[in-house]
Amino acid sequence: MENKKIIITGTSRGIGFELALLFANAGHQVLAISRKTKNELIEHQNITCLTIDISNSNEIKQVEKFINESWQNKVDIVIHNAGLLVNRPFEHLTTEDFEKVYKVNVFAVAELTQICIPFMQKGSHVVTISSMGGIQGSMKFPGLAAYSSSKGAVITLSELLAEEYKEKGIAFNVLALGAVNTEMLQEAFPGYEAPLSPKEMADYIFDFSLNGNKYYNGKVLQVSSSTP
């Protein structure tokens, strides 16, 4: 398999961390983006770590500089994995809460995609990690108004971009994940044990990112073995 140039956000822990290692160990070049970085990623020869806040427009522009200088103007796969979750009753959610969640879960997805599009060729794949909470008609959980609505927004965004860029051969797909036993889930729902580990979900996303665009474009796949 041809080695790919892959950008992954939210690599400090959980699914993103496992994904970065999976791709790098398979010989692909990875740009791992997060606010904090573990030594396992820093020390890997196939991983470049970019320690930035993707909700900051000035900082996210560093991605373009890196692609120009280090990757010969080419990106094969972008995985929008970073996410921010606020669990709070709707009456107590502030405008600032919504803005904070949407800056990471929606605006950064759009901005990073805009940066990468000029460097993507036919056969490239943009994978956005959404949530079952963002699926219309799915079971919803109190306290997640900002989070779930943001995950619904990126589903629609991905569907639209798939149509807008289909002539260029760039595929856009969404994986709407069910519960995965990540640190973020434990912080939001202490004591809840999800059926899948971050490594197990990363294995699935790894394969889908490399091959899913052969079968899907503009699709939302529900990846959930349980409710929630």
C-alpha positions as CSV (number, residue, x, y, z in Angstrom):
1,M,0.0,0.0,0.0
2,E,1.2,3.5,-0.9
3,N,2.2,5.5,2.1
4,K,-0.2,8.3,2.8
5,K,0.1,11.7,4.3
6,I,-2.5,11.9,7.1
7,I,-3.7,14.7,9.3
8,I,-5.4,13.8,12.6
9,T,-6.8,16.2,15.2
10,G,-7.3,15.5,18.8
11,T,-4.3,13.2,19.2
12,S,-3.5,13.8,22.9
13,R,-5.5,10.9,24.1
14,G,-8.2,8.4,23.3
15,I,-9.1,7.5,19.7
16,G,-6.9,10.2,18.1
17,F,-3.8,9.0,20.0
18,E,-4.4,5.4,19.0
19,L,-5.1,6.4,15.4
20,A,-1.8,8.3,15.1
21,L,0.1,5.3,16.3
22,L,-1.8,2.9,14.0
23,F,-1.1,4.9,10.9
24,A,2.5,5.7,11.8
25,N,3.3,2.0,12.6
26,A,1.9,1.1,9.3
27,G,4.4,3.4,7.6
28,H,2.2,6.4,6.8
29,Q,3.3,10.0,7.6
30,V,1.1,11.6,10.3
31,L,0.6,15.2,11.4
32,A,-0.8,14.8,14.9
33,I,-2.6,18.0,16.0
34,S,-3.5,18.6,19.7
35,R,-3.0,21.0,22.5
36,K,-1.0,18.5,24.5
37,T,1.3,15.7,23.1
38,K,2.5,12.4,24.5
39,N,6.1,11.3,24.2
40,E,5.1,8.2,22.3
41,L,4.0,10.4,19.4
42,I,6.8,12.9,19.6
43,E,9.4,10.1,19.5
44,H,7.9,8.3,16.5
45,Q,9.8,8.8,13.3
46,N,6.6,8.9,11.2
47,I,4.8,11.4,13.3
48,T,5.1,15.2,13.4
49,C,3.3,16.7,16.4
50,L,1.8,20.2,16.0
51,T,0.9,21.6,19.4
52,I,-1.8,24.1,18.7
53,D,-5.4,25.0,19.7
54,I,-7.5,24.4,16.6
55,S,-10.2,26.7,17.9
56,N,-7.7,29.6,17.3
57,S,-7.7,30.7,13.7
58,N,-4.1,32.1,14.0
59,E,-2.7,28.9,15.3
60,I,-4.5,26.6,12.9
61,K,-2.8,28.4,10.0
62,Q,0.4,26.7,11.0
63,V,-1.0,23.6,9.3
64,E,-0.8,25.2,5.9
65,K,2.8,26.2,6.6
66,F,3.7,22.7,7.5
67,I,2.1,21.2,4.4
68,N,4.0,23.6,2.2
69,E,7.3,23.1,3.8
70,S,7.3,19.4,4.8
71,W,4.8,17.5,2.7
72,Q,5.4,18.9,-0.8
73,N,1.9,20.3,-1.0
74,K,0.1,17.1,-0.6
75,V,-2.5,15.7,1.9
76,D,-4.2,12.3,1.4
77,I,-6.4,11.9,4.4
78,V,-7.8,14.3,7.0
79,I,-9.5,12.9,10.1
80,H,-11.4,15.5,12.1
81,N,-11.3,13.6,15.5
82,A,-11.0,16.5,18.0
83,G,-14.1,17.1,20.1
84,L,-15.2,19.1,23.1
85,L,-18.1,18.0,25.3
86,V,-19.9,20.1,27.8
87,N,-22.5,18.2,29.9
88,R,-24.8,20.8,31.5
89,P,-28.5,21.4,31.8
90,F,-29.8,23.5,28.9
91,E,-31.0,26.3,31.2
92,H,-27.5,26.7,32.5
93,L,-25.7,26.6,29.2
94,T,-24.3,30.0,28.3
95,T,-23.5,31.5,24.9
96,E,-19.9,31.1,25.8
97,D,-20.4,27.3,26.3
98,F,-22.0,27.0,22.8
99,E,-19.2,29.1,21.3
100,K,-16.5,27.0,22.9
101,V,-18.0,23.7,21.8
102,Y,-18.8,24.9,18.2
103,K,-15.3,26.4,17.8
104,V,-13.8,23.0,18.2
105,N,-16.5,20.7,16.9
106,V,-17.7,22.8,13.9
107,F,-15.7,25.9,13.0
108,A,-12.3,24.2,13.3
109,V,-13.5,21.3,11.1
110,A,-14.5,23.8,8.4
111,E,-11.3,25.9,8.7
112,L,-8.9,22.9,8.6
113,T,-10.8,21.5,5.6
114,Q,-10.5,24.8,3.8
115,I,-6.7,24.8,4.5
116,C,-6.3,21.2,3.2
117,I,-8.6,21.2,0.2
118,P,-6.0,22.9,-2.2
119,F,-3.5,20.1,-1.3
120,M,-5.9,17.2,-1.8
121,Q,-6.1,15.3,-5.1
122,K,-8.5,12.8,-6.6
123,G,-8.8,9.8,-4.2
124,S,-8.3,11.9,-1.1
125,H,-10.6,11.3,1.9
126,V,-11.9,13.6,4.6
127,V,-13.4,11.7,7.6
128,T,-15.3,13.6,10.3
129,I,-15.9,11.9,13.6
130,S,-19.4,12.8,14.7
131,S,-21.7,11.1,17.3
132,M,-24.9,9.1,17.4
133,G,-26.1,12.2,19.4
134,G,-25.9,14.2,16.2
135,I,-28.1,11.8,14.2
136,Q,-31.6,13.0,13.6
137,G,-34.1,10.7,15.2
138,S,-31.5,9.0,17.5
139,M,-31.9,8.8,21.3
140,K,-30.8,12.1,22.9
141,F,-29.4,12.7,26.3
142,P,-30.1,15.6,28.6
143,G,-27.2,18.0,29.2
144,L,-25.7,17.6,25.7
145,A,-27.5,20.3,23.8
146,A,-24.3,22.1,22.7
147,Y,-22.4,18.9,21.9
148,S,-25.1,17.0,20.1
149,S,-26.2,20.0,18.0
150,S,-22.6,20.6,17.0
151,K,-22.2,17.0,15.9
152,G,-25.4,17.3,13.8
153,A,-23.9,20.4,12.2
154,V,-20.8,18.7,10.9
155,I,-22.9,15.9,9.5
156,T,-24.7,18.4,7.2
157,L,-21.4,20.2,6.4
158,S,-19.8,16.9,5.3
159,E,-22.8,16.0,3.1
160,L,-22.6,19.4,1.4
161,L,-18.9,19.3,0.8
162,A,-19.2,15.8,-0.7
163,E,-21.4,17.3,-3.3
164,E,-19.4,20.4,-3.8
165,Y,-16.1,18.5,-4.4
166,K,-17.3,15.3,-6.1
167,E,-16.0,16.5,-9.5
168,K,-12.5,16.8,-7.9
169,G,-12.7,13.2,-6.6
170,I,-12.4,14.2,-2.9
171,A,-14.6,12.1,-0.7
172,F,-16.2,13.3,2.5
173,N,-17.8,10.9,5.0
174,V,-18.9,10.9,8.6
175,L,-18.6,8.2,11.2
176,A,-21.3,8.8,13.9
177,L,-19.8,6.9,16.9
178,G,-21.7,5.4,19.8
179,A,-20.2,5.2,23.2
180,V,-16.5,4.6,23.4
181,N,-14.7,4.3,26.7
182,T,-12.5,7.4,26.3
183,E,-11.4,9.8,29.0
184,M,-13.7,12.4,27.6
185,L,-16.7,10.0,28.1
186,Q,-15.6,9.2,31.6
187,E,-15.3,12.9,32.4
188,A,-18.8,13.6,31.1
189,F,-20.4,10.4,32.5
190,P,-18.4,9.2,35.5
191,G,-18.7,5.5,36.1
192,Y,-20.3,4.6,32.8
193,E,-18.4,1.7,31.0
194,A,-18.8,1.9,27.3
195,P,-18.5,-1.4,25.3
196,L,-15.6,-0.4,23.0
197,S,-12.1,0.8,23.9
198,P,-10.4,3.7,22.1
199,K,-8.1,1.2,20.4
200,E,-10.9,-1.0,19.1
201,M,-12.7,2.0,17.6
202,A,-9.4,3.3,16.2
203,D,-8.9,0.0,14.4
204,Y,-12.2,0.5,12.6
205,I,-11.5,4.2,11.7
206,F,-8.0,3.3,10.5
207,D,-9.4,0.9,7.9
208,F,-12.3,3.1,6.9
209,S,-10.1,6.1,6.4
210,L,-7.9,4.2,4.0
211,N,-10.6,2.4,2.1
212,G,-14.1,3.8,2.8
213,N,-13.9,6.4,0.0
214,K,-13.9,3.5,-2.5
215,Y,-17.5,2.7,-1.4
216,Y,-18.9,5.9,0.1
217,N,-19.1,9.6,-0.4
218,G,-21.3,12.0,1.4
219,K,-22.5,9.3,3.7
220,V,-23.0,9.0,7.5
221,L,-22.2,5.6,8.9
222,Q,-23.6,4.9,12.4
223,V,-20.9,3.0,14.3
224,S,-22.6,1.9,17.5
225,S,-23.0,-1.4,19.2
226,S,-25.1,0.0,22.0
227,T,-27.3,2.8,23.4
228,P,-26.0,5.1,24.5
